[in-house]
């Protein structure tokens, strides 16, 4: 969807670039240190605290205010290897760029209240985070550098799945797609491994479905067909007109 939007906007004279939050995952070696020093569950990429947010902010700044003749270098994360791709494979994006589309699972997410973190939401939290240390760390990240990144958004759109359970099916489809393009570094996840992997995201996914931290919420059915759109809880983020402006982030 982001690719189609970028293509259509560029064709109408509004040069557009895409940043995927997934491409800013910490390197595997960095997550090993994080898992050792903070909590073992942080070895698994995806939750807030496992991205290099400072790099995302620098990439965003470079796209919106490029230096003449100097492209912005954007990292690439290889999910099939669970590691950042070599710098030789990073993207070089030239300007000028009028719109940046920032896409990703937890874009716009807001922290939960402390009391909402007490009760585990699944077996992973009950068995591997019994004292809540991991979920508190993840939640705290949303109050820090992530909030700075999300504050740059001029318009936030949430594609709201009908349930958390269907999201598991969608992630299984993605895993099947990765199998076709793997470099052989990691084996495909079996159903049990995939279930455990997705359990890392259950709390924040369910919270975002309730909180709806976006200006516009698009409800999807199980086949990803939009059922309609409505105003989200962050609609007061910006009351500026969306036309005839440059340097916007969506």
SEROMI-693332 format. One record per residue (C-alpha): residue in one letter; x, y, z. Coordinates in pm, whole numbers, padded with zeros to 5 digits, always signed. Layout:
AXYZ...
This chain:
X+00000+00000+00000X+00280+00240+00086X+00448+00161-00246X+00129+00235-00439X+00077+00562-00254X+00436+00668-00313X+00413+00587-00683X+00083+00771-00730X+00191+01077-00534X+00519+01098-00727X+00334+01074-01057X+00119+01371-00959X+00424+01588-00891X+00470+01519-00521X+00797+01322-00486X+00748+01064-00213X+00981+00832-00023X+00905+00538+00208X+01067+00461+00540X+00987+00124+00696X+01026+00113+01072X+01132-00250+01031X+01449-00144+00851X+01568+00028+01168X+01579-00285+01382X+01894-00312+01588X+02162-00545+01456X+02152-00898+01587X+02475-00839+01780X+02320-00532+01945X+02011-00728+02048X+02231-00997+02199X+02381-00731+02428X+02035-00590+02506X+01907-00938+02592X+02202-00994+02822X+02194-00658+02998X+01820-00580+03013X+01597-00883+02944X+01629-01201+02735X+01303-01133+02548X+01465-00828+02384X+01659-01065+02163X+01344-01087+01951X+01310-00793+01712X+00995-00588+01677X+00888-00439+02008X+00978-00081+02102X+01333-00084+02231X+01463-00303+01946X+01490-00022+01688X+01765+00234+01633X+01530+00530+01658X+01808+00788+01635X+01901+00652+01293X+01537+00670+01187X+01521+01035+01293X+01842+01114+01104X+01717+00937+00792X+01390+01126+00812X+01571+01458+00852X+01794+01377+00555X+01498+01300+00332X+01307+01616+00423X+01607+01850+00412X+01856+01694+00170X+02189+01849+00088X+02235+01932-00281X+02356+01630-00468X+02395+01415-00156X+02149+01124-00130X+02012+01005+00202X+02134+00656+00289X+01859+00441+00438X+01932+00105+00607X+01777-00226+00502X+01692-00508+00743X+01693-00866+00615X+01422-01054+00806X+01527-01383+00648X+01861-01346+00827X+01722-01158+01128X+01995-00898+01087X+02065-00567+00922X+02181-00603+00563X+02538-00500+00472X+02577-00128+00411X+02652-00202+00046X+02284-00298+00014X+02140+00011+00183X+01921+00244-00021X+02042+00578-00157X+01746+00815-00189X+01791+01142-00374X+01583+01454-00325X+01388+01663-00329X+01127+01471-00128X+00793+01634-00048X+00630+01347+00142X+00771+01065+00354X+00553+00764+00432X+00666+00600+00756X+00512+00254+00776X+00535-00010+01043X+00350-00220+01297X+00381+00003+01606X+00393+00346+01438X+00204+00595+01653X+00173+00364+01954X+00134+00527+02293X+00239+00386+02632X-00006+00207+02855X-00076+00306+03215X+00137+00125+03471X-00161-00060+03615X-00241-00205+03273X+00097-00382+03264X+00041-00587+03578X-00168-00869+03431X+00009-01088+03170X-00172-01116+02837X-00038-01456+02731X+00179-01751+02825X+00498-01577+02709X+00448-01297+02961X+00342-01535+03238X+00634-01775+03192X+00918-01554+03066X+00833-01212+03211X+00671-01298+03546X+00789-00978+03717X+00685-00755+03424X+01035-00619+03371X+01031-00672+02993X+00689-00522+02933X+00768-00222+03151X+01089-00162+02955X+00904-00182+02622X+00632+00050+02750X+00889+00302+02875X+01046+00319+02529X+00721+00458+02389X+00755+00755+02626X+01107+00829+02505X+01264+00841+02161X+00969+00671+01993X+00738+00953+02098X+00986+01197+01941X+00974+01004+01614X+00596+00969+01613X+00558+01340+01695X+00697+01409+01347X+00387+01256+01190X+00153+01503+01024X-00106+01236+00958X-00128+00888+01107X-00344+00615+00951X-00416+00292+01138X-00512-00014+00932X-00711-00193+01203X-00734-00570+01176X-01061-00733+01285X-00886-00933+01560X-00547-01028+01698X-00608-01388+01591X-00632-01297+01222X-00304-01107+01254X-00138-01436+01343X-00265-01582+01015X-00135-01280+00823X+00207-01313+00984X+00214-01680+00883X+00160-01568+00524X+00453-01330+00556X+00671-01609+00693X+00583-01824+00393X+00690-01540+00166X+01023-01512+00346X+01087-01880+00288X+01093-01818-00086X+01362-01550-00056X+01579-01679+00228X+01957-01664+00200X+01981-01982+00404X+02094-01820+00728X+01793-01919+00937X+01540-02202+00899X+01171-02118+00852X+00969-02092+01172X+00744-02386+01244X+00392-02317+01384X+00509-02333+01748X+00802-02099+01688X+00578-01862+01493X+00322-01858+01774X+00591-01772+02028X+00730-01502+01797X+00391-01337+01755X+00327-01354+02130X+00590-01081+02173X+00354-00840+01993X+00021-00941+02141X+00010-00685+02421X+00087-00382+02207X-00130-00502+01918X-00434-00546+02139X-00364-00210+02304X-00338-00028+01972X-00662-00186+01851X-00834-00040+02160X-00650+00291+02181X-00662+00364+01806X-00369+00613+01820X-00423+00758+01472X-00590+01045+01294X-00772+00806+01061X-00870+00446+01135X-00938+00213+00842X-01117-00104+00950X-01020-00415+00753X-01191-00751+00720X-01014-01087+00727X-00925-01050+00358X-00770-00707+00421X-01055-00533+00238X-01133-00188+00385X-01478-00168+00541X-01468+00207+00595X-01272+00476+00772X-01334+00693+01074X-01163+00945+01299X-00909+00803+01545X-00817+00917+01895X-00516+01118+01773X-00712+01326+01523X-00623+01647+01705X-00256+01592+01617X-00268+01850+01340X-00536+02080+01205X-00326+02210+00917X-00449+02164+00559X-00290+01872+00375X-00262+02034+00034X+00013+02254-00109X+00265+02168+00163X+00604+02002+00145X+00809+01815+00399X+00519+01614+00538X+00544+01276+00711X+00266+01015+00699
